[in-house]
Amino acid sequence: MTGSTQTPATFQIFRAADAKGLMEEGCMSIEPFTPVQRAGMDKLVGAGFLDGEEVRVLCNLPGFSLTHVWFKKDYPLPLHSHDTDCLYYIIAGSLRLGTEDLGPRDTVFIPAGVPYTYKPGPDGAELLEFRHASHFNFVNLAKGAAFWDKAAEIAASRHEEWKTAVPPTLNTAPAGA
């Protein structure tokens, strides 16, 4: 094509070692919390909640993102929703979503605006999150103080264990071992 200013397509490599967190990468915005949610989240963070997760954006391109998530054993994920569809692929570990127990290679599609939460299993849950968006929101739907009190209790009881936990992908012996 003569006179074209279009850049030729090329492949790109994204290294896990260079991956940033959701907030650092600018992928996720958090909708305003109610006073009960703010107080609950403050209590939760004070109890060690942040040591229960590892979340890294592996790829963030216009209209597409891929995130690696590891929620450790019993991580109290608040009921929430996002403004974009998401496909979750479980790499290792397990989780309970409603009445369903899911494990490696299971996949869950959650449409935009649908409230959900899940509970990571005994080894935690390692997931990939695929989105046709480079930015999405987090709408916290955990409204009652009872949830926040229980979640803070869980975080406090697991905090030391979370600090030294090993991702389930590293706990899995290779085939034939």
C-alpha positions as CSV (number, residue, x, y, z in Angstrom):
1,M,0.0,0.0,0.0
2,T,1.6,3.3,-1.1
3,G,1.4,6.2,1.2
4,S,0.3,4.2,4.2
5,T,1.3,5.3,7.7
6,Q,0.2,2.0,9.2
7,T,2.9,0.3,11.4
8,P,3.5,-3.3,10.3
9,A,2.2,-5.9,12.8
10,T,4.8,-7.5,15.0
11,F,4.7,-9.8,17.9
12,Q,5.4,-8.7,21.5
13,I,6.8,-10.5,24.5
14,F,5.6,-9.8,28.0
15,R,7.8,-11.2,30.8
16,A,6.3,-12.3,34.1
17,A,9.2,-10.8,35.9
18,D,8.2,-7.4,34.6
19,A,4.5,-7.7,35.5
20,K,3.0,-5.0,37.7
21,G,0.0,-5.0,40.1
22,L,-3.4,-3.9,38.9
23,M,-3.2,-0.5,40.5
24,E,0.4,0.1,39.4
25,E,-0.5,-0.9,35.9
26,G,-3.6,1.3,35.9
27,C,-5.9,-1.5,34.9
28,M,-8.4,-1.4,37.7
29,S,-10.3,1.5,39.4
30,I,-12.2,1.0,42.6
31,E,-15.6,2.5,42.9
32,P,-16.3,4.5,46.1
33,F,-16.9,2.5,49.3
34,T,-19.7,3.1,51.8
35,P,-18.5,4.1,55.3
36,V,-19.1,0.5,56.4
37,Q,-17.1,-0.9,53.5
38,R,-14.3,1.6,54.1
39,A,-14.1,0.7,57.9
40,G,-14.3,-3.0,57.0
41,M,-11.5,-2.8,54.4
42,D,-9.3,-0.8,56.8
43,K,-9.8,-3.5,59.4
44,L,-9.1,-6.2,56.9
45,V,-5.9,-4.6,55.6
46,G,-4.8,-4.2,59.3
47,A,-5.3,-7.9,59.8
48,G,-2.9,-8.9,57.0
49,F,-5.4,-9.2,54.1
50,L,-2.8,-8.0,51.5
51,D,-0.5,-10.9,52.3
52,G,-3.3,-13.3,51.1
53,E,-3.0,-12.3,47.4
54,E,-0.6,-11.9,44.6
55,V,-2.0,-10.2,41.5
56,R,0.1,-9.3,38.4
57,V,-0.9,-7.9,35.0
58,L,1.0,-10.1,32.5
59,C,-0.2,-8.2,29.4
60,N,-2.1,-4.9,29.0
61,L,-2.9,-3.8,25.5
62,P,-5.6,-1.6,24.1
63,G,-8.8,-3.7,24.3
64,F,-7.1,-6.7,26.0
65,S,-5.6,-7.7,29.3
66,L,-4.3,-10.9,30.9
67,T,-3.8,-11.1,34.7
68,H,-2.2,-13.8,36.9
69,V,-3.9,-14.1,40.3
70,W,-3.0,-16.2,43.3
71,F,-5.4,-16.1,46.2
72,K,-4.0,-18.0,49.1
73,K,-5.9,-20.5,51.3
74,D,-9.2,-19.1,52.7
75,Y,-8.6,-15.6,51.2
76,P,-11.8,-13.7,51.9
77,L,-12.7,-12.2,48.5
78,P,-15.5,-9.7,49.0
79,L,-18.7,-10.0,46.9
80,H,-18.0,-7.7,43.9
81,S,-18.6,-7.1,40.2
82,H,-16.7,-5.5,37.3
83,D,-17.9,-3.5,34.3
84,T,-16.3,-5.9,31.8
85,D,-16.7,-9.5,31.0
86,C,-14.0,-11.8,32.3
87,L,-13.0,-15.4,31.6
88,Y,-11.2,-17.1,34.5
89,Y,-9.0,-20.1,33.8
90,I,-7.8,-22.1,36.9
91,I,-4.1,-23.0,36.5
92,A,-3.7,-24.8,39.9
93,G,-5.2,-25.2,43.3
94,S,-9.0,-25.0,43.6
95,L,-11.9,-22.7,44.5
96,R,-15.5,-22.9,45.5
97,L,-17.9,-20.7,43.5
98,G,-21.4,-21.0,44.9
99,T,-22.0,-24.7,45.1
100,E,-19.4,-25.6,42.5
101,D,-15.9,-26.9,43.3
102,L,-13.5,-26.0,40.5
103,G,-9.9,-27.1,39.9
104,P,-7.1,-27.0,37.3
105,R,-8.1,-26.4,33.7
106,D,-11.7,-25.4,34.8
107,T,-12.9,-22.2,33.3
108,V,-15.6,-19.7,34.5
109,F,-17.1,-16.9,32.5
110,I,-18.5,-14.0,34.5
111,P,-20.3,-11.3,32.5
112,A,-20.0,-7.6,33.2
113,G,-22.1,-6.5,36.2
114,V,-22.7,-10.0,37.7
115,P,-21.9,-10.1,41.4
116,Y,-19.6,-13.0,42.5
117,T,-17.2,-14.2,45.0
118,Y,-15.4,-17.5,45.5
119,K,-13.4,-19.2,48.2
120,P,-9.8,-20.5,47.5
121,G,-9.2,-24.1,48.5
122,P,-6.5,-25.6,50.8
123,D,-3.7,-24.8,48.4
124,G,-5.2,-21.5,47.3
125,A,-6.3,-20.8,43.7
126,E,-4.0,-19.7,40.8
127,L,-5.9,-18.2,37.9
128,L,-5.6,-16.4,34.7
129,E,-8.1,-13.6,34.0
130,F,-8.7,-12.8,30.4
131,R,-10.5,-9.5,29.5
132,H,-11.4,-7.7,26.3
133,A,-10.5,-4.5,28.1
134,S,-7.4,-2.8,29.3
135,H,-9.2,-1.1,32.2
136,F,-12.1,-2.3,34.4
137,N,-13.7,-1.3,37.7
138,F,-14.2,-3.1,41.0
139,V,-17.6,-2.6,42.6
140,N,-17.5,-3.7,46.2
141,L,-20.9,-5.3,47.1
142,A,-20.0,-6.6,50.6
143,K,-22.3,-4.3,52.6
144,G,-22.6,-5.7,56.1
145,A,-20.2,-5.3,59.0
146,A,-20.6,-9.0,59.7
147,F,-18.7,-9.9,56.5
148,W,-15.9,-7.5,57.3
149,D,-15.5,-8.8,60.8
150,K,-15.4,-12.4,59.7
151,A,-13.0,-11.6,56.9
152,A,-10.6,-9.8,59.2
153,E,-10.8,-12.8,61.6
154,I,-9.8,-15.1,58.7
155,A,-7.0,-12.7,57.6
156,A,-5.6,-12.5,61.1
157,S,-5.7,-16.3,61.6
158,R,-4.0,-16.9,58.2
159,H,-1.6,-13.9,58.0
160,E,1.6,-15.7,59.1
161,E,0.8,-18.8,57.0
162,W,0.2,-16.5,54.0
163,K,3.6,-14.9,54.3
164,T,5.4,-18.2,53.6
165,A,2.8,-19.9,51.3
166,V,4.0,-21.4,48.0
167,P,1.8,-21.1,44.9
168,P,0.0,-24.3,44.0
169,T,1.9,-24.5,40.7
170,L,5.1,-24.9,42.7
171,N,3.5,-27.5,44.9
172,T,2.7,-29.8,42.0
173,A,5.2,-32.5,41.2
174,P,6.0,-33.0,37.5
175,A,4.4,-36.0,35.9
176,G,6.3,-39.2,36.5
177,A,8.1,-37.8,39.6
